[in-house]
Amino acid sequence: MKCNSKSICSKIAVNLKRKGIIIDKQIAENIYNVTAVNNKAVSDVCLKLFRGVPYSVMKSEYDIALKCYDSDPIHFMRIYGKPLAFEIDNDIFDDSEQCFCFLMEKGKSFEVTSKPKYISWYIKFMKDIAEAISVMHSNGIAHFDIKIGNTIIKNGRYAIIDFGIAKYIDKDDDINLYDISGTPYFLSPDVIQGTLSHKCDIYSFGMMVRYILLNGREKICVQNKRQLLLEKKEVEPLHADDKYVQSFLDIVNKMTAFDPMKRYQSISEVIDAIYSFPIIPDIRLFKTYDSEGDTV
């Protein structure tokens, strides 16, 4: 959520400065770069800001992020200290707005700028993400928003961030479509069907790999997001002329099966498939085709 005005942004910065936190530029939605904590210069810290949301929402995301980092410091970002709360005066409505924030480690964003050429890269990437998902699932957490935008690079490893719609799947019995508002392309059809489970993350994980394989070309751009979700259809399996390449694509195709019963039933099954895949150095992805028969 971007600040509605420079005045509001300035007031947020002033309030944080009083607490010894200095922010400068906004680096992502609701995320700000931090240059000082307790008035001491820092270079690897960012701040997540919550405006217009209940404390319980912020606290849930904070607790999940902290739980994941404590379980696996490699594939998740470090959380610093406790959440902070402050109010900013709203001159327009003559009242005040409650804000919350917490500090976390900053990583390098991962963008699909050019398609990686070697299967070995995909396997490394998939191992990192699968291990991160495994940590979440072992703690009873489903992320529900696995996608490129929520993947960053930390010390040469791939990590998962943003637990804004993550849930303790076994505890939150009242989860429904309205609670889950992920990106349509990556979002599992299970959500629309009302069958929410950890397998939703497996589908989104597979769609993320598919997105990279297709070099970001398979995009969905619509205005009515809800209608798109309700009309979500099965993606066509990816194909290759080469048997070795096809065996790799078969893993991705099974992850993205529309029917959850035809999908990998747990992230441990995905990990087994990835780790058992024979790596042949310098094998490129070539003559790979999407559902339209176009070269990938």
Secondary structure, DSSP 8 states (H G I E B T S, - for coil): ---SSHHHHHHHHHHHHHTTEEEEEEEETTEEEEEEETTEEEEEEEEEEEESS-HHHHHHHHHHHHHHHHH-TTTS--EEEEEEEEEEEETTTTEEEEEEEEEEE--EE---SS---BHHHHHHHHHHHHHHHHHHHHTTEE-S--SGGGEEEETTEEEE---TT-EETTT-TT--TTT----TTTS-HHHHHT--STHHHHHHHHHHHHHHHTTT-S----S-HHHHHHT-------EESSHHHHHHHHHHHHHT-SSGGGS-SSHHHHHHHHHTS---TT-B--SEE-TT--B-
